[in-house]
Every structure is written in C-alpha cells, then in structure tokens.
Amino acid sequence: MLLPPNDLSFQTLVNFFSSCRKLLGNARKGGDVRSQHVKRFIDVNIDKESHQAFAVFRLILPAVGAGSAVLLDNKRGNYKLLESNLINVLLKAAGIDKKSKEASTIRNWKRPGSKSAGDFAAVLQENIFNVYCMIDPTDGTGRLKTLKVGQLNQALDKLVEAAGNFNEQANILRGLMQVTSPDQMAWIVQIILKNLKINVGEGKVLKTWHKDAETYYNQSGMDLEHIFNEMVATSENYATSIQPGKAVRPQLLKMTGSVKWAFSKAMHDEDGKLKEFVVEMKLDGERIQVHRGPRDEISYFSRRAIEHGEKSNYSVVDDMIRRYTRGPCVLDGELIVWNKKEQVFEPFGSLKPLISAILEQKHRGDVLDFNEMEEDAAIHDEDYKAPQIGDLELVYVTFDILHNGKGGVIDMPLRERHKMLEDKVVPGIPADRTHFGSILASRTGRTEEDISQMLQEIVRLREEGIVIKALDSVWVSNDRHSNNWLKVKPDYIANIELDCLVIGAWGGKGGRGGHYTQYLLALADDPPAGQQVGTGTDRSEWEAVHRQIEPLCIDASKHPPPCFYSVTGREKPEVWISDPKESVVVQISADLRTIRSTQFKTGYSLRFPKVHSVRWDKTATIVSSIKDLQGRVEEQKKKDENIDWVKGQDGDTGKKRRTTKRDKGPAAKRLRGREVVEVESSVLEGCHIAFANYGEHNKRQLEEIVKKLGGETRFMFTEGSGVTHILAGREDNKVKAHKEHDRDVISIDWLVACDRQKRRVPLRPRYYIHMSRANLIANPDVDSLGDSYMSDVDEGDVDNLLHRAVRPGAVDPAALAEGLAHPSEFEDSNEEQVAKAQRQLTRRLGSADAGRAVGSYLDAQLAAIGQLDPRFSCLRPFSAVLLRLGNGKAIRQPDGDSQRRLVPSVQSILLAGAASQARLQQLQAAAVAAEFRIMGGALAVALGQSVTHVLGLVLARAPSVVATDEGSSTGAASAVEPQALLRAVDDQAGGPPAVALLKLGLATGSIQLETDRWVHRCLDEAENRAAAGQMGTAKLPPEAAFLLDVANLDNPDGHLPQPPKRR
C-alpha cells in the first residue's frame, strides 16, 4: 500500500537525490540507467491514483538545469533568496551573530582554504545545520525526521509569501531546521536555489512518467501539475494538441559564428541539396507568444510560460492585437519599442517603462522615465538620451504561427506557416520582406552571399546578429541542437588584447571550489587600476595561478586595498594581493565596445573579457597601461563614426542610424543627456543627499530639486562617502538596512517642503522615518523618543511619534514601576488617585509588559491632574480571554443511523448554517475584542495567571440585548452547559492546563466569568461620563450582574464537571 505523495517522508526524496548524485561522472551509467533509476523510484514510492504526485516532482524538477532561470515549477513564485540573502536569513534563523566566526566562514563560502569551499549547501551544513538541526542524543546518528513532502511544500509556499521579509522567512526556516536532519536541510537549500545537480532532467522524468508527458508539457501549457496529477493512466493516450490560452515551449536557436558553416553545412541536407532559407534580423526585444482565444481573450506568454497580460500589463496592446489579427490564433514573435523619429530600436529595458507611461497616460512630450535604477548599477552609456514618449511605438513583430484558429500547425513546413501568417495578420506582409522604415528586417536566401549581405546590414546597424531558418523545417519545441534555426553573431567587432596584473581574486564554486578562479585585474598607472574577469583559463592554468597568489592573499573584508592600487571602493574582491611584484600577469582578450563605468578606476568596463593565457614570462613592471586602452577605444570610436548611413532595399539613402550599440542591461543604467539644471539658491548648500528609494516621486525631478537648491546628490550611501542626508519615499529593505545600522533616514517630504518654502526647513519629528540614537544623544532639544522640548508639535509630528517604533531601552518597564511606587513624583497630586494608579500598575502587570507599563504610567499622570479619559483607561487593570460558545450547548455527535437518515440537501443546509454561525461568532468576538482594547484592557490568547476575566460569547440571544439595570436583562440566553464551557476552554484557551486554571481561579475569585454584555456596559458607562465632562477613573458596572450563567455551576462538591478527553 503506497502512501499519498503528500504524506511521503522527505527522507525518501533525500535518499533518491543522493543515489542520483552517485550516478554522476560514471560513463557506464548513462541515460538508460538513470531512466531505470527514475522508474524504480516512481514504482516503489509514488501512488499515481492519489492525483498528488506533483507535490513530489515539483521538488525534484524546480528548474531546467543547475541554477537555471527557466523554471519548470511555474506555480510557485520567487523566494527572492539567492546565496547572499539566504545566508542572512539562515543566520537569523539560527540566532548566529553576523560578526561571528561562523558567519564569516559562511559568507566566504567560495574562499579556498575552508572545508567544502565552493559548495554552498555543504558549507551551510557544516557551520549551521550540523549544530542547529535536531540530533537524537541517544545514538548521535541523527534520528529519523518526520517532515512530510506536503509539509515541506507548505513551508516553501509560505517562504514565497514572505519574500522580502527576512524576519518572517527566518521564522519559517527555523521551523524547518527543527524538524529536519542536517542532510535534509542541505537538500532543502538546494531546492530553494533550484540547483540540485542530480543529473536527472525533465526529459527523462517526463518520458518515464508517461509517453505523452513530454509532448504535453511542450505543447499544452508547460504545466507539470496537470501532467503528474492527471496523466496517471499509463496505457491511456492523452490529447497534446496546441490550444490558444496554453503556452507552447519555444523553439530555440543554435549558435554559430561562421557564415560559411551555416550555409555549407546547416542549409544543405545529407545529400548535399540546398535548402531554401529565410534570414531575419535578431531583434532586441522580449520574445512573447500571443494567444487570441475563441472568446476573443488575449494572453501573452513569456519563454517561461508566465502570462504577462495581467502580471506586466501587456494587455495595453489588446486592442492592437484584435485589430491586426483575424480570429483565434497563436503567434510567436518579439515585442519591441520602435523610435519612429530616430528610426531606431530602443534598448530592451525601455519596454516596461513605456508600458507604464501608457497606463499612466503621460503626455506625448514627456521624456521616457527610467525610475528603477539599481543602486549597485555600474554600467552607463553617456551617449544615450532618453526619448520622448510620443516618438515611441510598441510593436509586436510576428515571425511564426503555431495555431491558425482551426488547429496546431507546427508540423507544417515554415514556408507554409509563413503563408498562413500572411492570411492571419493584417495587412498580410510577406514574412520575407519585413521593413522598419528603410531597414530591411528579413529576406529569403539561396546563396552564401545572401547571408553575408544581410550580415553586413546588421553590422552597419550595430545590431546583435541574424537568424537563419530553413523554410522546409517544422517547429520543434525546446530544440537547440538541430541546424534548422541558427543564430549568427557577427565577428565584426574588433577585439583588444591586454596584459594585466592580478591584484584581487574571488573563490570559485562547484568544480572550481577551493581555488581562486576569478580575478580583479589592473593596468599600469600611477597607481594601477582594475577590471574583473573570470573565464578563459583551463584547470591546469587556474590551479597554477591559485598556487602562485594564495600566499599573497589578504582578507578584503578586514583589510583596505593596498595603497599602491588605485580603486573606486566599489570593487569588492574576497582577497587583495598584498605584493604586486610577486603576482601573476595574464593576457586577456575583450570586445572593444567598451562601456563607460564608474565601478573601475579606468573609467571603462570591458565587454566579454576572458583570459587568453597566463604570461609567466612577464612581471608587474611590463603590463599594458590605461593609455594603451584609451588609445584603442578612441581609435574604434572614429571608425564607428563613419558608419552613419544604411541603404534601403532599392539602394536609396536611408535614415541616420545611432552609432552606439546598447546592451540588454536595464535601460535606467544608461539614462543620460539630461538638460542642465541651474543652481538657484544655497538652501541646501553643504548637503550631500543619497536616495534610498524615490517612493511615488519622480527620480529626475527630485535630483533637479537638490541641484537647484544648491545641494549635491550621491549615487548611494557608503561609509566615508560624505553623505549628510539619506532620503526615502517609503519603507523598503534598503531603509530597513539603514535602520539596522542606526542611520538617520528622512522623508522626501522634507525635500519637497524645502523646495516649496525656499528655505532649509527644520527637521521636525514628522520628517523622520528613523532617527538614529547618535542623533538623539547629540541633540539636547529632544527626548528619548525624538519629541522636541523647545517647539510645539503639530498633527503630523504627533502621528509620526505615535507610529514610531519604541527603541529598545528607551522605555524601561521596571523603572516605570519603581517610579510609580514613589509618591514623591506626584507631591502636588491627589494621593488617592496616585494610590489607585499604583494599584493598577502592580496588580497584574509583569515587568516585561512594556506597552501596558507605559499605558499605566500615562494613566497615573493623567489621573493625578484630573484629565484621565475613562473611555480609554477604565479596563487598564484587566486581562481577558474570549470564548466562542456557540449556542452554549455541548456538541453531540449524531449516531450513524440518524446521520444516514438525513437527506443530502438537508446535510448541506446544516453545514452551511454551522458555517454561518461560526462566522457570526468571529464577528462578535472581533467587536468585543475591539471594545475591550479601546478601554485599555489586554487580550490573552491562552488562559494564564495574568488573566482576570473570561468572557463568554453566546449566540442564543440577539446581539442588541444588553442589561437594563444592574440586576436584570431582557432576552437573556439560556444557561451554558458545563461541557460546552470546558470544551471551549480546552480548544480555544490553552488545553487541559487552562481548564485546571479556570477551576482554581473561579474557586479563589481571581477570575471572573462574565458575558460580553459587561464589556458593552463598561463602554456605555465610560462614554456617559466622558460626555458629562467627568474625567478620571470610571465607576465600572458590578461584575456580579453580568456573570455567565453556567448550569449546575454550584454543584454539591463545588467543582465543575471533568473536561472531556482531548481527541
């Protein structure tokens, strides 16, 4: 008998993972053995008929390949936990000091010299899981854990829901660490990182599961959940046809750099016969499948099968799709931004800003706003100027059709699919004659010259490359290995070779673990300046380099860079090379299309650098210089300036083309060319401002305000950067980080106020998102909470102070209690009121209850001067537990015969009625809880020694009924059965210990058993006194008049009946 997959022990999966990893690297154990291994796992462990198998396989197949961004499990969102964030969360979960030795070892998990260097999960296991995961003390081998697959999936779902909230994610991982072994926790980390490395791909698993599974996944929505939960009959055939509304896995491109090979090999069949082909421009947009359904619904699927119509607001082009397509279809193409004024394609990162501008209905004359710059961005293109919105168009370029409204057409040759595309898209432009202005984007070809000519056009346009497709080819999902679709990147860019000195390094991971394999390189200068590189060397070379530099390495986290290196401070290697004369010289090759950069002191970032060779014959004194690099860059720029014009198809002169190639990085990184802002005043003179975020404000406008008022902006806050003000528009993780380092964070509202009033506005409490302790200590004009002694506060200041978190240590409950115990603080006050306040504080409050201590302290002060409002203080001494008692009757399970006699429709009505009653009780409890808290009372989740009242909520009376006088009521409920009361205490207030405590409290009189009408009456009494202007302690209605009526409470032996046994 197989267990349902959700009940399967996670240890079973761990055993499977470990056995799969043992098959790695053994040539004799090839694909067939791995397939048999997967089949044996399924046969022995998976109950297909349960329709729950997805729960298991979403853990086995989280992504395509190790660490791949292409997700197979697209039902689960983003954890936002890569290695660095995951380390922070796990340190919180384990309670490890961030500055401890363990934390340092974990953060430097790639650094050579430590055990398991480069293996992230193994380093975590050695330093956290082996210590903090539960170990059975009886045998020391680690007891069998009880974590089930279903429980793990629930925890991972919660981890996604808490994404960005490190404290909540730490609580979740702490819970997992308590129910897992160290080995299990290490595998969970790899599942979170989508990096199992067990060499079991989705192809083997899907083919083993069902013969139609892989085809269904590729053509019918890329839906693993449907495959593993529904396709369970091995002998049954399942429909795998393409349907609008279900994503199709894309066909991929095979990369080549040779036009000759592409023509002579790929575009000829095995008999040497030429295959006709089409050559297309490789567009720099987002590949999107557009699905128009039979009910005219439009969907936009990415390569990962994520629907972007709702997620990314691509639905703004719905009307365009309906206007230019004829009926239901599935199209494959590229969504791009076209600048009709400049006759150029805008960079990849301009797509989402333009969609946002359309949604916000910005004016055509507004400049496209890239307002999402990342603070760690280092790449800039100073030649790029943001366009006006009115000059831009969203264009969907269709290059294939997968469904023509009648059925899937992927088995037809591309030539026929192109004809269908002409019929389906309005107007029917032939796919081999696509133009953008004067730019020819596609053409058919028969000769090698046709490919070369198209490639030359692309070279002149400075675009990415071309795509060659055989016209007789069918569509094959996920195919990157055939020669039918080729991508040719032109070798038109001049390369540069430089001899550089290794001045810093990073440790490798995986197969390169335990060695320094990435290098920070420097060119000769006075002093030398750097560039990062990490590819090109083979194993023997990087092992030799490691041996040479390892004795020279000093920890970069503990030591500043040596004085003979010229750095920006943004280079962050793991180690510095202490003696450059003993370091290694390497020859690198790189793309001469350099990018202006502020990360490196050279001012440039090389594109695609890689180590060409290690120059053991050279020393630090004979390496290339910055002048060598600058000379080559300027020389290339002059060549680029001569490429300005592109001829159209008929030889006419086309439009002028931008000469700067823009890479695919976020376009905000390249936002430059803004209008010059003149300084108008000295309001912010001496202020160096860094923005943590911009909130709802426009980044460009805020920076212009700073400059206009005489201040300066800084790219980001770093220690020693001279930043005087950190501004933010909202609370986020960056603000949270500043708070953790106890830095002042000021609201952008302060900057806006300075601009509006044309003066430097004093920093009132309302403008602080966080005030540092150093500021509080240094400022004699404010108290420990940041409230000014010298100036009046307004409504905004009070609101800020009330919502500001109390700094740990700012309020000492014990000190407050001690102060209240000495009447000398209130020498001018009424002694009776002071004594009453002291009794309120000391009756039930523990020293750890800071909130109530502060409340009692304020009550005492207000009572002493006759200003205590009874509406907000009359229940301050009391703590209560709420019990939802239903109708007050004990639940009795019907016998089997009576249950069977119920008609199904009657059963459903009874169930619906019970659900409605439960919901009504929840609302009733929420109302009573709000009233109790408003009057200063505290609510407890369990019945403990501090509880003074148990409030019973019964549905047997109308909610509007209240006591008419101190001894009577109208519409009173019938008596509550003791078994119902005890069951409620047992279920809702803490179990059997709570039942025992209730008995003791009722016997001694320390606990009062009241109805909710007592709370209502207290509020009525307090409101009446406040309306009459009677400030001070309210006279509460007698509790005896509102006791909960429990049948047979005073039985002969003086005890409540024994509680029922817990199930």
HELIX and SHEET records of a PDB file:
HELIX    1   1 PRO A    5  ASP A    7  5                                   3    
HELIX    2   2 PHE A   10  LYS A   22  1                                  13    
HELIX    3   3 GLY A   31  ASN A   45  1                                  15    
HELIX    4   4 LYS A   48  SER A   50  5                                   3    
HELIX    5   5 PHE A   54  ILE A   60  1                                   7    
HELIX    6   6 GLU A   83  ALA A   94  1                                  12    
HELIX    7   7 LYS A  101  ARG A  107  1                                   7    
HELIX    8   8 PHE A  120  LEU A  124  1                                   5    
HELIX    9   9 GLN A  125  PHE A  129  3                                   5    
HELIX   10  10 ASN A  130  TYR A  132  1                                   3    
HELIX   11  11 VAL A  149  GLU A  161  1                                  13    
HELIX   12  12 PHE A  166  MET A  177  1                                  12    
HELIX   13  13 PRO A  182  ILE A  192  1                                  11    
HELIX   14  14 GLU A  202  TRP A  209  1                                   8    
HELIX   15  15 ALA A  213  GLN A  219  1                                   7    
HELIX   16  16 LEU A  224  GLU A  230  1                                   7    
HELIX   17  17 VAL A  259  TRP A  261  1                                   3    
HELIX   18  18 ALA A  262  ALA A  266  3                                   5    
HELIX   19  19 HIS A  308  LYS A  311  1                                   4    
HELIX   20  20 TYR A  314  VAL A  317  5                                   4    
HELIX   21  21 ASP A  318  TYR A  324  1                                   7    
HELIX   22  22 PHE A  348  SER A  350  5                                   3    
HELIX   23  23 LEU A  351  LEU A  359  1                                   9    
HELIX   24  24 ILE A  389  ASP A  391  5                                   3    
HELIX   25  25 LEU A  414  LYS A  424  1                                  11    
HELIX   26  26 GLU A  448  LEU A  461  1                                  14    
HELIX   27  27 GLY A  510  ARG A  512  5                                   3    
HELIX   28  28 ARG A  539  ILE A  549  1                                  11    
HELIX   29  29 GLU A  550  LEU A  552  5                                   3    
HELIX   30  30 PRO A  580  GLU A  582  5                                   3    
HELIX   31  31 ILE A  626  GLU A  641  1                                  16    
HELIX   32  32 ALA A  667  ARG A  670  5                                   4    
HELIX   33  33 LYS A  699  LYS A  708  1                                  10    
HELIX   34  34 ASN A  733  GLU A  740  1                                   8    
HELIX   35  35 ILE A  748  GLN A  757  1                                  10    
HELIX   36  36 PRO A  765  TYR A  767  5                                   3    
HELIX   37  37 ARG A  773  ALA A  778  1                                   6    
HELIX   38  38 GLU A  795  HIS A  803  1                                   9    
HELIX   39  39 PRO A  813  LEU A  820  1                                   8    
HELIX   40  40 PRO A  823  PHE A  826  5                                   4    
HELIX   41  41 GLU A  831  ARG A  844  1                                  14    
HELIX   42  42 ALA A  850  ALA A  864  1                                  15    
HELIX   43  43 PRO A  870  PHE A  872  5                                   3    
HELIX   44  44 GLY A  896  ARG A  901  1                                   6    
HELIX   45  45 PRO A  904  ILE A  934  1                                  31    
HELIX   46  46 PRO A  978  GLN A  988  1                                  11    
HELIX   47  47 PRO A  992  THR A 1004  1                                  13    
HELIX   48  48 ARG A 1013  ALA A 1027  1                                  15    
HELIX   49  49 GLU A 1039  PHE A 1042  5                                   4    
SHEET    1   A 5 LYS A 254  THR A 256  0                                        
SHEET    2   A 5 TRP A 485  VAL A 488  1                                        
SHEET    3   A 5 ILE A 466  ALA A 470 -1                                        
SHEET    4   A 5 PHE A 277  MET A 281 -1                                        
SHEET    5   A 5 SER A 442  GLY A 445 -1                                        
SHEET    1   B 4 ILE A 298  PHE A 301  0                                        
SHEET    2   B 4 GLU A 286  ARG A 292 -1                                        
SHEET    3   B 4 CYS A 329  ASN A 339 -1                                        
SHEET    4   B 4 VAL A 344  PHE A 345 -1                                        
SHEET    1   C 4 ILE A 298  PHE A 301  0                                        
SHEET    2   C 4 GLU A 286  ARG A 292 -1                                        
SHEET    3   C 4 CYS A 329  ASN A 339 -1                                        
SHEET    4   C 4 LEU A 392  HIS A 403 -1                                        
SHEET    1   D 5 ILE A 379  HIS A 380  0                                        
SHEET    2   D 5 VAL A 585  SER A 597 -1                                        
SHEET    3   D 5 ASN A 495  GLY A 507 -1                                        
SHEET    4   D 5 TYR A 516  LEU A 523 -1                                        
SHEET    5   D 5 ALA A 529  VAL A 533 -1                                        
SHEET    1   E 3 ILE A 379  HIS A 380  0                                        
SHEET    2   E 3 VAL A 585  SER A 597 -1                                        
SHEET    3   E 3 TYR A 604  VAL A 614 -1                                        
SHEET    1   F 5 ILE A 379  HIS A 380  0                                        
SHEET    2   F 5 VAL A 585  SER A 597 -1                                        
SHEET    3   F 5 ASN A 495  GLY A 507 -1                                        
SHEET    4   F 5 VAL A 575  ILE A 577 -1                                        
SHEET    5   F 5 CYS A 553  ASP A 555 -1                                        
SHEET    1   G 2 HIS A 435  PHE A 436  0                                        
SHEET    2   G 2 ILE A 439  LEU A 440 -1                                        
SHEET    1   H 2 TRP A 645  LYS A 647  0                                        
SHEET    2   H 2 THR A 653  LYS A 656 -1                                        
SHEET    1   I 5 GLU A 712  ARG A 714  0                                        
SHEET    2   I 5 HIS A 688  PHE A 691  1                                        
SHEET    3   I 5 HIS A 725  ALA A 728  1                                        
SHEET    4   I 5 VAL A 745  SER A 747  1                                        
SHEET    5   I 5 TYR A 768  HIS A 770 -1                                        
SHEET    1   J 4 ALA A 938  LEU A 939  0                                        
SHEET    2   J 4 SER A 879  ARG A 884  1                                        
SHEET    3   J 4 HIS A 949  LEU A 953  1                                        
SHEET    4   J 4 GLN A1008  THR A1011  1                                        
SHEET    1   K 2 ALA A 963  ASP A 965  0                                        
SHEET    2   K 2 SER A 968  SER A 969 -1                                        
END                                                                             
